[in-house]
Amino acid sequence: MKKVYLITGGAGFIGSSLADSLLTKGHQIIVIDNFNNYYNPALKRENVSPHLKDPNYKLYESDICDEKMMEKIFTENHIDYIVHLAAKAGVRPSLEDPIGYAMSNLIGTNIILEQAHKHNIKKLVLASSSSVYGKNEKMPFSEVDNVDKAISPYAASKKSNEVLAHVYHEIYHLNIILLRFFTVYGPRQRPDLAINRFVSALEEDRPIDLYGDGTSFRDYTFIDDIVSGIEASIKYLEDHESVYEIINLGSNSPIKLKEMVQIIERVMDKKAKFNHLPMQAGDVEGTYADISKAARLLNYKPSISFEDGIKEFLKWKRRTNK
Ligand SMILES: NC(=O)c1ccc[n+]([C@@H]2O[C@H](COP(=O)([O-])OP(=O)(O)OC[C@H]3O[C@@H](n4cnc5c(N)ncnc54)[C@H](O)[C@@H]3O)[C@@H](O)[C@H]2O)c1
């Protein structure tokens, strides 16, 4: 049956990919996005441009921190589900702009939760992040691990969202799934993320800025798997009562930075040159997702190898000239 989804941050990388999938299935989509300049907003305009022609799609160019505007949007639309993705999303920039991160990620999330409560919208999926695990040494990272030791303002904002969401679940009985995404990549990937930066550098024969000695590692997750995981979370909310769950969405297959570069070199048939730099404050050494909970609750199963995912990304990048 046709449902109405509110996607905050729906012009961004993950949100616009989710909108693609939900529109194809005939659902109605409302997007709130402020097209901020964290990266070139023209890329976000291109993400939404195919959607704008769809009669099932409505875009509000607005900041989630604008309470009056949020009240208007929530009053004039009937919403079945909220997928809250709007956030300042990078780790390193959060050290330069901690207050901006607190506004978008803490106050913004509080406003969305409050509107959901006031307008009796009971089913929400919220974006959390693998960065909440900080320097966790126990591998793979499990949802039951302690995550009290954030090492960046961004990570602290995501952990705070998890805590705040629990309040709204406990007091107002909102059903909420918080998804801890692990480094998402694929078509439309944010230009600030490593894979995109490395591919651009290689295409233009520039040296790659390589932080650390190449042994740091990430559990990369292909965008289609993230979209499937979000949709499976909505299904879980439809089928269950009284839900508050935190779930890792990763690939359970970490890749070292130097291996990642080798795979990109192989796929592009080019040799990289390096500009070696020290590890950055706020960056974690490694991420590694235990995805057994996602498998159990959501029937989640990553679908694509890292090398094939890189091929898909490269095809998109060359086709769109991004
Ligand atoms: N991409 C990843 O690897 C990754 C990993 C972990 C968590 N996440 C989380 O997933 C979500 C989506 O990330 P993404 O990679 O698609 O990032 P993105 O920057 O491409 O998308 C976020 C969107 O939110 C919008 N936005 C930001 N602040 C806003 C505000 N105050 N009001 C309205 N709109 C606002 C931005 O304009 C942008 O279009 C974020 O919450 C991010 O923290 C992403």
The ligand as a MOL file (V3000), in Angstrom:
LIG
                    3D

  0  0  0     0  0            999 V3000
M  V30 BEGIN CTAB
M  V30 COUNTS 44 48 0 0 0
M  V30 BEGIN ATOM
M  V30 1 N 27.8700 8.4700 4.3790 0
M  V30 2 C 28.3610 7.7960 5.4090 0
M  V30 3 O 29.3700 7.0880 5.2780 0
M  V30 4 C 27.6890 7.8590 6.7490 0
M  V30 5 C 28.2070 7.0610 7.7780 0
M  V30 6 C 27.6040 7.1080 9.0340 0
M  V30 7 C 26.4940 7.9090 9.2450 0
M  V30 8 N 26.0130 8.6810 8.2180 0 CHG=1
M  V30 9 C 24.8440 9.5190 8.4950 0
M  V30 10 O 23.8680 9.3230 7.4760 0
M  V30 11 C 23.1690 10.5400 7.2340 0
M  V30 12 C 23.2300 10.8950 5.7520 0
M  V30 13 O 24.6040 11.0490 5.3940 0
M  V30 14 P 25.0680 11.3330 3.8780 0
M  V30 15 O 26.3570 10.6600 3.6880 0
M  V30 16 O 23.9370 11.0910 2.9420 0 CHG=-1
M  V30 17 O 25.3780 12.8910 4.0000 0
M  V30 18 P 24.9510 14.1020 3.0520 0
M  V30 19 O 25.6730 15.2900 3.5740 0
M  V30 20 O 25.1150 13.7310 1.6210 0
M  V30 21 O 23.3830 14.2360 3.3710 0
M  V30 22 C 22.8960 14.9460 4.4820 0
M  V30 23 C 21.8920 15.9510 3.9570 0
M  V30 24 O 21.3430 16.6440 5.0830 0
M  V30 25 C 21.2080 18.0100 4.7450 0
M  V30 26 N 21.2420 18.7650 6.0050 0
M  V30 27 C 22.2790 18.8940 6.8830 0
M  V30 28 N 21.9260 19.6760 7.9170 0
M  V30 29 C 20.6250 20.0310 7.6990 0
M  V30 30 C 19.7060 20.8330 8.4050 0
M  V30 31 N 20.0560 21.4290 9.5460 0
M  V30 32 N 18.4620 20.9940 7.8980 0
M  V30 33 C 18.0960 20.3980 6.7420 0
M  V30 34 N 18.9450 19.6420 6.0060 0
M  V30 35 C 20.1830 19.4600 6.4930 0
M  V30 36 C 22.3940 18.3190 3.8470 0
M  V30 37 O 22.1540 19.4320 2.9940 0
M  V30 38 C 22.5190 17.0150 3.0550 0
M  V30 39 O 21.8250 17.0720 1.8170 0
M  V30 40 C 23.7870 11.5770 8.1700 0
M  V30 41 O 23.0150 11.6530 9.3330 0
M  V30 42 C 25.1620 11.0020 8.4720 0
M  V30 43 O 25.6540 11.4690 9.7010 0
M  V30 44 C 26.5820 8.6650 6.9900 0
M  V30 END ATOM
M  V30 BEGIN BOND
M  V30 1 1 1 2
M  V30 2 2 2 3
M  V30 3 1 2 4
M  V30 4 1 4 5
M  V30 5 2 4 44
M  V30 6 2 5 6
M  V30 7 1 6 7
M  V30 8 2 7 8
M  V30 9 1 8 9
M  V30 10 1 8 44
M  V30 11 1 9 10
M  V30 12 1 9 42
M  V30 13 1 10 11
M  V30 14 1 11 12
M  V30 15 1 11 40
M  V30 16 1 12 13
M  V30 17 1 13 14
M  V30 18 2 14 15
M  V30 19 1 14 16
M  V30 20 1 14 17
M  V30 21 1 17 18
M  V30 22 2 18 19
M  V30 23 1 18 20
M  V30 24 1 18 21
M  V30 25 1 21 22
M  V30 26 1 22 23
M  V30 27 1 23 24
M  V30 28 1 23 38
M  V30 29 1 24 25
M  V30 30 1 25 26
M  V30 31 1 25 36
M  V30 32 1 26 27
M  V30 33 1 26 35
M  V30 34 2 27 28
M  V30 35 1 28 29
M  V30 36 1 29 30
M  V30 37 2 29 35
M  V30 38 1 30 31
M  V30 39 2 30 32
M  V30 40 1 32 33
M  V30 41 2 33 34
M  V30 42 1 34 35
M  V30 43 1 36 37
M  V30 44 1 36 38
M  V30 45 1 38 39
M  V30 46 1 40 41
M  V30 47 1 40 42
M  V30 48 1 42 43
M  V30 END BOND
M  V30 END CTAB
M  END
